[in-house]
Every structure is written in structure tokens, then in C-alpha cells.
Amino acid sequence: MARIFTFRGKNPEEFKTMKLEQYLPLVTSRQRRAIKRMGVQYKELVAAVESAKKEGSNGPIRTRAREAVILPSWLGMRIAVHNGKEYKEFEIRTEMLGHRLGEYSFTTKHVQHSAPGIRATRGSKFLAVK
């Protein structure tokens, strides 16, 4: 049996019809404050999402607004967030509501080191270079 995800007791279908004023009491005060005080990039992103919905475009929306809180009207949209080097693309799901876009576009990657190189350790300083 598949598990149906709910956010604060609401189903994903309820979020698609929910207005912003109804959504604000469901998030924490920090997210609520960030939504109320939208910056310029955040406002441009909201406008881009609304225009993409009206056009019905399937391509991702590119943005640098990493601090933008994910809104319920964005469910199902594809967003590409800049991580400092490139744009990382992902789809907005119900589990992401209330989180920031930057949480899903990591700025650093996990480094896996291989064997130590020449002169990497104290004992290897006596080895021949060639």
C-alpha cells in the first residue's frame, strides 16, 4: 500500500488550490517572514512561475534565488537553481514545501580521495620520484 504524503494534515490536491494567505499559517515563522518580505529575485521567480503555468511550458525555470521558500503553487514545476557554477534541475514535490530552493542545489560536492600521491606522507619522502 502506497503512503500518501500529507503536510500539516493537508493532501497535495488541497495545496494546488490553496492561496498564499491560506498557506502562510501552515509554515514556521521564519518561512512566513521570508515569504512576506520577498526580495527582487524572489518576486521575479514567482512571476516567472506564474507565466510558465499560463503558457504551459515544460522546460525548467532557471533562477539564482536560493533563499526562496517553496510555495504550493509550484508543485510539479521543474526549477533549475544556480549553485555557483551551474544550474541544478529538480522537480518540486509535496515533501519540499516550506523548504528553501538552495537546500536542493548543493554548492559543494562530496570529495572521494584515492590513494595518496607521491610525497603525500612522511614515509614516502624517501621514495624515488620516477
C-alpha positions, -999 to 999 in steps of 0.1 A, spaced: 0 0 0 15 33 -10 19 60 16 2 93 9 22 123 19 5 150 39 19 183 50 3 196 82 -27 174 76 -33 186 40 -32 165 9 -13 175 -23 -46 181 -41 -56 207 -14 -23 225 -19 -28 230 -56 -60 251 -50 -47 268 -19 -40 305 -19 -9 321 -3 -29 336 26 -41 301 35 -6 286 32 12 311 55 -3 298 88 9 263 79 47 272 77 70 283 105 75 320 114 109 321 96 95 309 63 64 331 68 86 362 73 107 354 42 76 350 20 61 383 33 94 401 26 100 389 -9 132 402 -24 135 413 -61 148 379 -72 120 361 -53 94 383 -69 108 377 -104 108 339 -97 71 340 -86 63 359 -118 82 335 -140 64 305 -124 30 321 -130 38 330 -166 52 294 -172 19 280 -158 -2 302 -181 19 292 -212 21 256 -202 58 253 -209 76 221 -199 111 235 -196 127 243 -163 127 278 -148 162 290 -142 169 311 -111 196 322 -87 172 328 -58 185 301 -35 168 317 -5 133 314 -20 108 294 1 89 268 -20 53 277 -24 23 253 -30 16 268 -64 50 255 -76 41 218 -71 50 198 -102 71 225 -117 107 220 -128 132 245 -114 169 249 -121 188 266 -92 223 280 -96 249 265 -73 277 289 -81 289 270 -111 260 255 -129 222 251 -127 209 220 -109 175 209 -120 148 192 -99 110 188 -97 91 204 -69 73 177 -48 50 179 -18 78 170 6 97 201 -4 70 226 8 83 251 33 120 244 24 143 267 5 154 261 -31 191 262 -21 186 231 0 183 210 -32 211 225 -52 243 218 -33 272 242 -37 299 217 -28 303 181 -38 315 151 -18 352 145 -24 364 109 -26 402 107 -23 421 79 -39 454 65 -28 480 91 -16 502 106 -43 540 109 -44 553 127 -13 519 127 3 531 111 35 562 113 56 573 78 48 571 84 11 596 112 10 624 86 6 609 70 -25 622 78 -59 602 104 -78 605 85 -111 
